[in-house]
Amino acid sequence: MHVLNEIAQTAAEVTVFLGAVPLVIGVIQFLLIGLQRFRHLYEDRDDLYLPRTAILIPAWNEAPVLTGSVEALLALNYPGDRLRVVIIDDASTDETPEVMNALIRRHPGQVRHLRREQGGQGKAHTLNHGLAHVLDDDWAEAVLVMDADVVFEHDALWRMTRHLADPEVGAVTAYIKEGSGKQGNYLTRYIAYEYITAQAAARRAQNVLGVVACLAGGAQLHTRANLEAIGGRFDTSTLAEDTVTTFETQLAGRRVVFDGYATVLAEEPAGLAGLWKQRLRWARGNVQVTRRYRGVWFRGRASGGTHRLGSFLFGLIWFSLLATPLLLVACSASLLFLYFTDPGHVWPRFHALWVINLICYLLITLLSAVIDPGTFRRSWFEALIYPGVIAICILVITALPGVFVPLLDRIGLLPQDGSVHPVMIGVYAWLALSMPIAWCAKLLTGTRLRWLAPPLLHLAGYGSLLAACLVASFVQELRHAQMTWDKTEKTGKVAAPR
């Protein structure tokens, strides 16, 4: 029995540090960015590569944003005779047809309107309707897929197409930035900061690894040859058709590139309910992709292909994100086990865990400010409290225990004589507790207590909300819940660049 207790004790002491894994992996990705120059992705070329490009825009009740998006596309620094904009109208019930008629009159030959009389099947079905039309003739040499609310910076498209001059490149994705600006709120600023880490940093790191996880659904550019090689259609069996297309492109032997200098603006959800629907769809899609490509993970190039989807580091990055809720629960459970069985050993492990988290948090925050200074200036406060106010307090206290522990002891927030104390139970369990608390913030939206949602989210942390959403996606997949493409409501807050 003594031996078993020692084994359990040792396992708990090791498991505590699983709570630092997501942040450590995040730091690794930021450090990889410095190696991107050796990929030679942005070498100057003597001539621009400007293929004839068809732009596919799925639209369902997008009248508020269509005019701005289409006009911005046709004003790009790109030859007008090499652009065609195809709007695939998914049986809209608003003024989309009228808006499209006006655009067609202003831009004859450049703008086309395809209407589906029976819609509601999802984005992939809508895109396939337009893609079949585009591939039916040989005009298009490249196809850009985007969302109706996305607004491209003037030079974004040619920055993307330049990579297609390399015949090994099959697809390119841009850096999508939250674009509501001064019209946004605390939630859009959280998203703006999140996109620095999840796109500007993470996808640059993936460029270094030679494998990209996902072509952004709002800005993905394909060669015609690539689309034809992967079947000439987008996957309709998952909620992550963009990720499936990304994987299939690389499995077919073509490279995918992220261009961080090609920037586009998108309107993101300004309310917790809308954000939850969007992220639940994304999370379920990633779970489905993980299962679909189970024969690829950690296999290296065992299949004999040229892709790097099976590399160890890429698999570690993918699964560390997917397993974040489990890692946080395992860490909290181990701390509580040590607290109740060996209180003398729990503090050193807890202290080491949060010091590691503090170092990672500071590095990620500072490097984010360097990667995208403009976005960081707008969302600096949300960046600082991204882990949640409670987590920040724990970080500060554990970093300076000599200052804060005596103060907490004097006001009675620490246990006396080794007794069990509810505050300490909450602190040791916080990484796990933060997820249901963040979920409660989402539940309060739409109720009379909705004013409590923002402060509750600030306390628990935006990252905890994303982790809770991931848990919900696991539950829905286990229940085989119906797959629905919940459209994010757009209001036209994103202005075209001047």
N, C-alpha and C positions, 0 to 999 in steps of 0.2 A: 504493500500500500504506500509506503514511504517513497519507493521508486516511482510509482505512478504519480504521486503528488509532485515530485521533482520534475518529471516530464511535463506535466500540465503547467507547472510554474514556468518552466523554460519556454514552452510553446507560447504561453501568454505574453511573456516578455518580448519575444520575437514578433508576435502578431501585432503588438502595439504599433510597431513602425509601419504597418500597412497603411495607416492613416496619412502618412507622408508621401506615399507613392504617387498620387495624381500630381501633386505640386512638383515633386522631383522630376517626373517625366516632362512636366511643363518647362522646367528650367533646361533640361537636356535639349528640348526642341529650340528654345531661344538660343542656346549656345551653338547649335548646328547652323544657324543662319549665317554665321561668320564664314562658313565654308562654301556658301552659295556661289561665290565668285569663281570657284574652280569648276563649276558646271558650265560656265561660258554661255549663259542664257541670254545675255543682253549685249552680245558683241555687235558693234556697228557693221552694217552691211552697206555695200555701195548703192544698192537700189532697194526701195521699199517693195514689199510684196503685198499687192493689193488685189486679191482674187475677187471674182464676182461673188457677192455674198447675199444670200437670201436670209432675211431675219424673220424668224417665226415667233409670234407673240400669242399665246393662248389668252383668251379674254372671256370672262363671264361677269357681266355687269361692271365693266371697267370704264364706263363713260367719263367719270371725273378725271381720269389720269391719261386716257388714250391720246388726246390731242397733244399734251405736253411731251409725252414719251416719243410719239412718232415725229413731231416737229424737231425734237432734239436729235433724233437719229438722222434725219435728213440734213441737219446742219453740222454733222460731224466733219472733221477734217479727213474726208474720204471721198473719192470721186462719185458723184451722184449717179452716173450711168453704170456704176458697178454695185449699186445697192437696190434691193427690192425688199419692201416691208410687207409681210403677209400676216394679217390679223385673222386668227382662227376663233370665230365667235361661237362660244359653246352655248347656243340657244339663250343668249342674254335677254332679260326682260326689261332692261332699262333703255336708255337712249343710245346704246352702243351703235345700232345700225345707222341712226341719223348722224352721229359723230363720224362714222366711217364714210358715209356718203360725202360729207363735207371735205374730209381729208383726200378722198379720191379725186374730187373735183379740183382741189388745189394742187395735187401731185399726180397727174395722170401718168399711168405706166409704172410708177414707183411704189404705189400703195395698192394692195389687193385685200379684198374682204371675202373670207370663206366662212359661211355660216352653217352650223350644224343645227338642224331643226330639233333633234333630240339630244340634249346634253346631259350633264350631271354624272358622267361615267368616270370623271377624273382627268387630271392634267395630262397623263400619258396618252390616253385615248384621244384627247383633243390635239395634242402635238402630232400624233401619228396621222391624223386626218390632214394636217397641213404638210407634214413631211412627204406623204405620198404625192401630194400635188407638186411639191418642189422637185422631187426626184423624177417626176414623170417626163421632164424634158432635161436637156443637157446644159441649161444656162448656168445654174449655180455650181461654182467650184468649191464653195464653203457655205456652211449653214450656221447661223448664230441663233441660239435659243435663249430667250430672255422672258422676263415677266413684264406685264403691262405697266407696272409702276416704276420700273427701273429706268434711271436716266444716266446715260453714258457721258463721261467727260469728253471734251472735244477730240482728244487724241487717243481715246481708249481703244477704239476698234483697230486702228492700224498697229498699235502696240501689240494687240493680240494676233493679228494676221501675220505679222513679221515672223512669228515662230513657225508658221505653216510652210515657210520656204524650205524648212528641213523636212525631207520626205519621211523621216522617222517619227515626226510629231503628228499625232492623229487628232489631238484636241487641246484647247487652251481655255483656261478659266481666268476671270478677273478678280480683283479685290473689291468685294461689295461692302460699301460703307453705309451705316445708318444715316439717312439723309434728311431727316425732318428738321435738323438745325434748331433754330430758336423756337420753332413751333412744337418741339418735343417736350418731354417731361422726364421725371426721374427714371422711368422704365426704359425709355428710348436711349437715355444716356448710359444705363447699364449695358444695353445691347451694343451701343457704339463701342464701349470699352471691350466687351466680350469679343467683338469682331476683330479687334487688334490681335488678341491672343489666339483666337480660333482660326483666323484667316491670314492676316498679315504675317504673323509669326509661324503658326503651325504649318501652313502650306509652303512657306519658304523653306522650312526645315524638310518638308517632304520632297521639295525639288532637289535638295542635297541627297536625300536617300534614293532618289530616282523613282519614286512612286508617289502618286497623289491619291488621297483617299476619296475626294469627291469634287466633281465639276459643279460649281455653284449653279443651282437651277435657274438663277436669274441672269446668268452671264456665262454661257458655255458655247464655245466655237469649235466646230468640227470640220474636218475636210470631208468632201463628198465621198472620197474613197473610204474613209474611216466608217462613215455611217453605213455605206453599202456593205462593208466587210462584217459589221456586227448585226446585219440582218435588215437594215433599212427601216427600223422602227424602234420605239422606246418600249421598255418593259412595262407591262400593265399588271403584273402579278404581285407587285410590292408597292409600298408607299414611298420608295426611294429610287425612282426611276433614274434620277441623276447619278446616284452612286453606282447602281448596276451598270449604267452606260460607261462610267469611269472605269470600273473593274473590267468590263468586257473589252474596252479599248486596249487596255494594257495586256490582258490575256491574249489578245489577237496580235500582240507584238509591236504595237505603236505606243509612243510615249505621250504622257499627259503633262502639261506645263502650267504652272501658276505664274502669272505676271503681276507682281505687286505694284507695278507702275501703271497698269491699266486699271483705272478706278471708275467705279460706277456707284451711283447713289440709289438707295432703295428705302421705301417707307416700311418701317417695322411696326409691330403692334404697340399701341400706347396704353393698353390695359392688360391686366394679368390674365383675364379669361381668354383673350385673343392670343396672348403669348403661349399660354398653356396648350391651346389647341394646336398651334403651329409646332411647338417643340415636341408634343406628344406624337404628332405625325412623323416628325423627323426621327425621333427615338425609336418608334416602332419600325420604321424603315431600316434603321441601322441594325436592329435586332434581326430582322428578316435577312438582311445582307450577310450578317455574320453566320447565320445558319445555312444560307444558300451556298456560300463559298467555304464551307467547313473543310473541304479537301485542299484548300490553298494555304491556310494559316501555318506559319512556321515550317513550311516545306522547302524553303530556299528556292532553288530553280530545279526542284526534283522532276517537274513535268517536262524539262528540256526547253522551256520557253525563255524569252529574254526579259520578261517582267520581273519585278522585285516585290510583288505583293506578298510573297512568302518569306520575306526577310525577317529575321528575329526582331530587329528594332522596330520595324513598322508594326509587326504583330503586337509587340509590347505596348506601343503607343495606342493602338486601336483598343486592346482589351483593358488597358488601365483606365481608359475613359468609360468603357462599357461596364466595367466592374466597380466603378467608384462607389455606388451605394453599399455594395457588399464589403468593400475595403473599410469604409467608415464604420459600418456596424461591427465588423470584426475587431477593429481597433477599440471602439468603445466597450465592447463586451470583454475584451482582454483587460482593459484598465479596471473595469468594475470587478472582474475576477480577482485581480491582484489586490484591489482595495479591500475586499472582504476576506481574503485568505492570507495576505502578507502585506499589510499596510506600509511597512517599512521600505518595501521595494518599489512601491507604485510611483512615488514622487520622482525618483531619478529617471525612470522610463518616461513618465509624463513630461518632465522638464526637457529631456532630450528630444522627444517627439516635437514639441512646440517650438523649440529653438530651431530645429530643421525646417519646420513650416515657416517660421519667421524669416529665415534667410532666403528661402525660396520665394516667399511672398514679396520681399523687398526687391529681389532680383527681377522677378517678373514685372512688377510695377514700374521699376526704373527703366527696364529695357523696352517696355511698352511705350513709355514716354519718348524714347529715342526713335522707335520705329514709325510712329505716327503722331508727331507732336501736336498737330492741329486737332485731331480727335481727342487726344489726351487732355488738352487744355479745356475742351468743352465738357469732359466727363471725369475730371480729376477727382472730384469728391466721391463719385460712385466707384472709381478705381480704388480709392483708399479704403472704402468700407465694403468692397466686393465680397470678402469672406463673411461679412456680417459684423455688427458692432460687438456682439458677445465674443466672437472669435478674436476680434482685434483686442478686446480687453484681456483675454487669456494670453494672447501673444505678448502684450506689453508686460503683464504681471510675471509671466514665466521668464521673460528676458531680464527683468530687474527684480528678482525675488527679495533681495535684501532691502529694497525700498518699500515694496507693496505688501509682502507677507506680514511684517509686524503691524502695519496699518489695518489689514483685514483681521488680524488676530485681536486687535484692540476693540474693534467694533462688533466682534462676535461672529464673524462669517467663517471662521475656521474651527474645526473640532478641537475639543479639549480632552487630554488624556487618552488619545487614540480612539475616541468614540466615533461611531458612524454619524455623519452629518449630511443632511439633505443637500446643502449647497455643494459639497464635494461630490456627491453622487451625480448631481446635475452637470458639474464641470467635467467629470471623467466621461460622462455619457454624451457630452455635447455634440460631438461630431455626428452621432446617430440621431440625437434629438432634433438637431437643426432641420432635418429633412421634413418630418411631419409638421413642424412649426411653420416652415416656409409654405407647405401645402395648405395649412390653415389660412395663410394670407390669401391664397388663391380662392379658397372657399368663401371668404368674406366678401369678395366682389359680388355685386348684385344684391347684397343684403343691406339692412339699415346700418350695419356696423362696417360698411365698406371703407370708412375713413380710417379704420384700424389697419387695413391691409398694407399700405406703404410702410408705416413704422414697424410692423411685424416682419415684413420682408427685410427691412434694413437690419433688424436685430438678428434674424436667422441667416441672411446672406443670399445673394442672387445665385451663387453657385449651388447652394443647398436646394433652391427651387428647381434648378435643372436636374439635380440628382433625384429629387422626388418625382419629377416628370419621367425620368428613366425607370424608376420603380413602377410607375403606373403603366409604362409601355410593356414591361415584363408581364404584368398582370393581364393586360389586354391580350397579349400574344398567347398566354397560357389558356385564357378563356376563349381563344379563337374569335375575338370580337370582330364585328364587321369592319372592313377597311373603308373609310370614307375620307375623301380629300376635302377637309374643312378649309375653305378659302379664307385667307386673311383679308379683312375688310380694308380697302384703301380709300383715302379721302383727298389725295392729291396734294399732300404737304411738301413733296419734294419738288424743288424748283429747278428748271433747266439751268445748266452752267452758262455764265455770260462769256 
